[in-house]
């Protein structure tokens, strides 16, 4: 399951938001998805760069910062740099710097509604990917129609000009 998610991340990257709008990051908690939902921790990225990590009622304090669209997380286990792989209002996928693998976060409000496993996240990310593909296909179809209409009009105008020229010369 997780391998499939990892395979679509490169396709999702082009639809990712940047981390320069930290309001998306700080307005809600983010649940770290674990292989067992009962082991998931909630991360609260505060505007003042404070990081609160909650697990079963216990709170750990740390800090965070954005460095060139990467997130630096500092907690009692050390300091870690994560590269941004995908970010929108509901999902945050970070790559472990200089290693293979990713960590997956989902908005806490969605996590509480059942989006709390790799299986469910796979389905949701697949929906996002398909939606963007459909939008591209729709734009492509409309773009072709607009281009075709443009050339049709240009051809019609040229035809009228040629007709007028022959009519006045005769």
Secondary structure, DSSP 4 states (H G I P E B T S, - for coil): -HHHHHHHHHHHHTTPPPTT-THHHHSS-EEEP-SSGGG--EEEE-TTSEEEEEETTEEEEEEEEEETTEEEEEETTEEEEEEEEEE-SSEEEEEETTSS-EEEEEEHHHHHTT--SHHHHHHHHHHHHHHHHHHHHHHHHHHHHHHHHHHHHHHHHHHHHHHHHHHHH-
